[in-house]
Amino acid sequence: MRVAALFSGGKDSTLAAWVARSQGWDVTHLVTVVPARDDSWMFHVPNLHVAPVLAEAIGLPLVTIESGGEAEREVDDLARGLEGLDVDGLVAGAVASEYQRVRVERVGERLGLKTFTPLWHKPPLEILDTLIAGAFDVRFVAASADGLGPEWLGRRLTKESRDALEALARSKGINPAGEGGEYETIVLDGPLFRSRVEVTRATPEWRRDRGVWRIEETRLVEKVTAA
C-alpha cells in the first residue's frame, strides 16, 4: 500500500512514518502543512522551515501545503494539497487528540484514502521509550508547562529526560508525551533517516513561562555504517 505521511518533523509524525514503513507500507511522500498562524488547531508550527532538510535526510519527497491556519479551513487546505497525489492512504501521528484524528479521517473519506494513526492511544511513556530504544535523536524545541524551563530548549530525549518528564507528570500533572501542548520536538536522526541532521546554529528564546529553540542553520551529515 502506498501511503503519504503527515510530517511536521516532530517525534509523533516521525515515529508514525517509521511504524508505517516497519509494517510494510510503502511511504512514498511526506506531507507538511505550514500554517500562517502560530496557534494552529491541527498542525505543529515550531521550526517547520527545517522540514525540507529532514525530508532530504530521510530520502523522501516533501509535499508542502500552505494554510491560513484557521480552524476547520486548514482541514480543507490539507485536502486540496493532497488531491492528485498517487497514494492509497494517509498516515498521521495523532496520539490523543480526537480533534486531529477525526479531521484526518474526514480528509481521507473526502479523497477516498484509507487513514492510519498507528500511535493512537499508545501510553505516553511507551512512546518515549520506543523513541529512545530506536535511537531517535529527539530534541525539545518548545516548552510551555510548569516544570519545563529554559534548560529544556535544545535538550535531547534520553532516559534521564524521559524520567524527568515522568516525575513532572506525577508532580505537575503534565502529559509526559506533550499531548497537552506542554512541549514540541524535532527529530534529527533515527532509523528512518539516511543521513543525520546536525544543528549548527540555534537561538533559545524564553519569555515569561514559555520558550522556543529557533533553529537557524543545519547541515546533513553522512551516517557511518558498520562494515
Residue pairs with C-beta under 8 A, 6 or more apart in sequence:
1 25
1 26
1 88
1 89
1 114
2 25
2 26
2 28
2 86
2 87
2 88
2 89
3 20
3 25
3 26
3 27
3 28
3 87
3 88
3 89
3 90
3 91
3 116
4 27
4 28
4 29
4 30
4 31
4 63
4 82
4 85
4 87
4 89
4 90
4 91
5 13
5 16
5 17
5 20
5 27
5 29
5 30
5 31
5 90
5 91
5 92
6 13
6 16
6 31
6 32
6 33
6 90
6 91
6 92
6 93
6 104
7 13
7 14
7 17
7 30
7 31
7 32
7 51
7 54
7 55
7 62
8 32
8 43
8 44
8 48
8 51
8 93
9 32
9 44
9 47
9 48
9 50
9 51
9 54
9 186
9 187
10 44
10 93
10 184
10 185
10 186
10 187
11 93
11 127
11 131
11 136
11 138
11 157
11 185
11 187
12 93
12 94
12 95
12 119
12 127
12 177
13 44
13 92
13 93
14 93
14 136
14 187
14 190
14 192
15 93
15 119
15 127
15 130
15 131
15 136
16 91
16 92
16 93
16 116
16 117
16 118
16 119
17 27
17 30
17 58
17 91
17 93
17 192
18 134
18 190
18 191
18 192
19 118
19 119
20 27
20 91
20 116
20 118
21 27
21 192
23 118
25 89
25 91
25 116
27 60
27 91
28 60
28 61
28 86
28 87
29 60
29 61
29 62
29 63
29 85
29 87
30 51
30 55
30 58
30 60
30 61
30 62
30 63
31 62
31 63
31 65
31 78
31 81
31 82
31 85
31 90
32 48
32 51
32 55
32 62
32 63
32 64
32 65
33 42
33 43
33 65
33 67
33 74
33 77
33 78
33 81
34 43
34 48
34 64
34 65
34 66
34 67
35 42
35 43
35 45
35 67
35 68
35 69
35 74
36 66
36 67
36 68
36 69
37 45
37 68
37 69
37 70
38 45
39 69
40 67
40 69
40 74
41 71
41 74
41 99
42 74
42 75
42 78
42 99
42 100
42 103
43 67
43 69
43 74
44 184
45 184
46 141
46 142
46 184
46 186
46 212
46 213
46 214
47 141
47 186
47 213
47 214
47 215
49 215
50 186
50 197
50 215
50 218
51 62
51 64
52 62
52 64
53 197
53 218
53 220
54 186
54 187
54 188
54 197
55 61
55 62
56 195
56 220
57 189
57 193
57 194
57 195
57 196
57 197
57 220
58 192
58 193
58 194
59 194
63 81
63 82
63 85
65 77
65 78
65 80
65 81
65 82
66 77
67 73
67 74
67 77
67 78
68 74
68 77
75 103
75 106
75 107
78 107
79 107
79 110
79 111
82 90
82 107
82 111
82 113
83 111
87 113
88 113
88 114
89 108
89 113
89 114
89 115
89 116
90 104
90 107
90 108
90 113
90 114
90 115
90 116
91 115
91 116
91 117
91 118
92 100
92 101
92 104
92 115
92 116
92 117
93 117
93 119
94 100
94 101
94 104
94 117
94 119
94 120
95 119
95 120
95 121
95 122
95 124
95 127
95 177
95 179
96 121
96 175
96 177
96 179
97 179
101 117
101 120
104 115
104 117
105 115
107 113
107 115
108 114
108 115
119 127
124 169
124 175
124 176
124 177
124 179
125 162
125 166
125 176
125 177
127 177
128 157
128 162
128 165
128 176
128 177
129 162
131 138
131 157
131 190
132 157
132 158
132 159
132 162
134 190
134 191
135 189
135 190
135 191
136 157
136 187
136 189
136 190
136 191
137 156
137 187
137 188
137 189
137 190
137 196
138 156
138 157
138 185
138 186
138 187
138 188
139 154
139 155
139 156
139 157
139 185
139 186
139 187
139 188
139 199
139 213
140 148
140 152
140 153
140 154
140 155
140 156
140 157
140 161
140 183
140 184
140 185
140 213
141 153
141 154
141 184
141 185
141 186
141 212
141 213
141 215
142 153
142 183
142 184
142 210
142 211
142 212
142 213
143 149
143 150
143 152
143 153
143 182
143 183
143 210
143 211
144 181
144 182
144 183
144 209
144 210
144 211
145 168
145 172
145 174
145 180
145 181
145 182
145 183
146 172
146 174
146 209
147 168
147 171
147 172
147 174
148 168
148 174
148 182
148 183
150 204
150 206
150 211
152 161
152 183
153 204
153 206
153 211
153 212
153 213
154 199
154 202
154 204
154 213
155 161
157 185
162 176
165 174
165 176
166 176
168 174
168 176
169 175
169 176
174 180
174 182
175 182
178 184
178 185
186 215
188 196
188 197
188 198
188 199
189 196
189 197
189 223
193 223
194 223
195 220
195 221
195 222
195 223
196 220
196 221
196 223
197 218
197 219
197 220
197 221
198 218
198 219
198 220
198 221
199 215
199 217
199 218
200 217
200 218
200 219
201 215
201 216
201 217
202 213
202 214
202 215
202 216
202 217
203 213
203 214
203 216
204 211
204 212
204 213
204 214
205 211
205 212
205 213
205 214
